[in-house]
């Protein structure tokens, strides 16, 4: 019986303790909500400026070139591997030239015989032994042999593939020992001269529509965070990308001495010619910023505040440009916004 009384007494004290804690929490909450917070406000001013578009993309080059042999044959050597860079003039691939060389020698011997025949018939014609028709036919045969040698000599030069520009190999389309037809590509090449690098940027349809060719752009590559690369929009693709659904623009970059690589990730800031009205506010006024969405606090009657959603147009070095959400509002809370909620009381200080 005594044990039962002790248990009942324990639970009674526990209940009183829990009740006291709840009352204490309520009192603390009441004190917190009733506390007056001193804030400074910021008077809104409307401004206007050019619309800036932000986007991300992948680095590529302006053109892909497919190198091929002009004549068919067996590939003897390919001197570069996929991903390997090279300089202009480098020998990239060759055909086995034994057959070509045999044809060259045969054509050369044929031309020499035609020259001897022409000399002999010319002398006979002078002595009235050969007819004019024989002389003309011999001259024709000589010209044909001469052209055949020129053609084989020309083709012999194209048994070799030399780099026409600085670049790198994106894909080997044939291998050593393969028989390849004339004109069939053997190597896929990307040219990487300083003026050939391109950043392909995916945008929304609205952003894509207001961008014009030759709009100036600034690009930063994740691999080179301390380098700012200038460029300009030089192409707008007229169809959405099937994989991402975005609309692409291509920015031609001026990389200077920078040596980027195909496939690097980049961020672009594109300056358009479109003038837009906006309201610029300090960074400190924002709370819960997430991408283009954020909130500010607006002072209202009775020393209270209202939480107001805003849409961010973009950031610059000193302020935030607000696209919408501040219509009809004259001032916002500038300081101590992080400590406010819609139950807070404020005192505005100058």
SULZI-V933997 format. One record per residue. OMEGA is omega in whole degrees, -180 to 180 (NA if undefined). Layout:
omega->OMEGA
omega->OMEGA
This chain:
omega->179
omega->179
omega->-179
omega->179
omega->179
omega->179
omega->179
omega->179
omega->179
omega->-180
omega->178
omega->177
omega->179
omega->-180
omega->178
omega->180
omega->179
omega->179
omega->180
omega->178
omega->180
omega->179
omega->180
omega->178
omega->180
omega->-179
omega->178
omega->179
omega->180
omega->179
omega->-179
omega->-178
omega->-178
omega->-178
omega->179
omega->-178
omega->179
omega->-179
omega->168
omega->-180
omega->-180
omega->179
omega->-176
omega->176
omega->-180
omega->178
omega->174
omega->-179
omega->-179
omega->179
omega->177
omega->-179
omega->178
omega->179
omega->178
omega->-179
omega->-177
omega->-178
omega->176
omega->178
omega->-173
omega->-176
omega->169
omega->-178
omega->177
omega->-179
omega->-179
omega->171
omega->178
omega->-180
omega->177
omega->178
omega->179
omega->-180
omega->-179
omega->-178
omega->167
omega->-168
omega->-179
omega->178
omega->179
omega->-179
omega->-177
omega->178
omega->-178
omega->179
omega->177
omega->178
omega->-179
omega->174
omega->-175
omega->-177
omega->179
omega->171
omega->170
omega->-171
omega->-180
omega->-180
omega->179
omega->-180
omega->178
omega->178
omega->179
omega->-180
omega->179
omega->180
omega->179
omega->177
omega->178
omega->178
omega->179
omega->177
omega->180
omega->177
omega->179
omega->179
omega->-179
omega->179
omega->-177
omega->-178
omega->178
omega->179
omega->179
omega->179
omega->178
omega->179
omega->178
omega->177
omega->178
omega->-179
omega->177
omega->180
omega->178
omega->178
omega->-179
omega->179
omega->180
omega->176
omega->178
omega->179
omega->179
omega->-180
omega->178
omega->180
omega->179
omega->180
omega->178
omega->179
omega->178
omega->-179
omega->-180
omega->177
omega->178
omega->-180
omega->179
omega->178
omega->-178
omega->167
omega->179
omega->175
omega->177
omega->180
omega->179
omega->180
omega->168
omega->-180
omega->176
omega->-175
omega->175
omega->179
omega->171
omega->-177
omega->178
omega->-178
omega->179
omega->-180
omega->180
omega->172
omega->-176
omega->179
omega->178
omega->177
omega->-180
omega->-177
omega->176
omega->-178
omega->171
omega->-172
omega->169
omega->179
omega->-180
omega->169
omega->-176
omega->-178
omega->-176
omega->-179
omega->-176
omega->170
omega->177
omega->-174
omega->177
omega->-176
omega->171
omega->-179
omega->180
omega->178
omega->179
omega->-174
omega->-175
omega->178
omega->178
omega->174
omega->-180
omega->172
omega->-178
omega->-178
omega->173
omega->-175
omega->171
omega->178
omega->-180
omega->-179
omega->-180
omega->-173
omega->-177
omega->180
omega->175
omega->-175
omega->177
omega->180
omega->177
omega->179
omega->-179
omega->177
omega->173
omega->-180
omega->-170
omega->178
omega->179
omega->176
omega->-175
omega->-178
omega->-175
omega->-176
omega->-180
omega->177
omega->-170
omega->167
omega->-180
omega->-179
omega->177
omega->-173
omega->172
omega->-171
omega->179
omega->-179
omega->180
omega->-178
omega->180
omega->180
omega->179
omega->177
omega->178
omega->-179
omega->-179
omega->177
omega->-175
omega->171
omega->-175
omega->-180
omega->-178
omega->176
omega->-178
omega->179
omega->-177
omega->175
omega->-179
omega->175
omega->-177
omega->-180
omega->178
omega->178
omega->-174
omega->-177
omega->-176
omega->169
omega->176
omega->178
omega->-180
omega->-178
omega->179
omega->-180
omega->178
omega->178
omega->170
omega->174
omega->-179
omega->177
omega->179
omega->-177
omega->178
omega->180
omega->-180
omega->179
omega->175
omega->179
omega->-173
omega->177
omega->178
omega->176
omega->-177
omega->174
omega->173
omega->179
omega->167
omega->-174
omega->-173
omega->-174
omega->178
omega->177
omega->-176
omega->-178
omega->-179
omega->177
omega->-178
omega->-180
omega->178
omega->-179
omega->-177
omega->-179
omega->179
omega->177
omega->-178
omega->-176
omega->177
omega->-180
omega->-177
omega->-177
omega->-174
omega->164
omega->-173
omega->174
omega->-177
omega->171
omega->-177
omega->170
omega->-178
omega->178
omega->-179
omega->NA
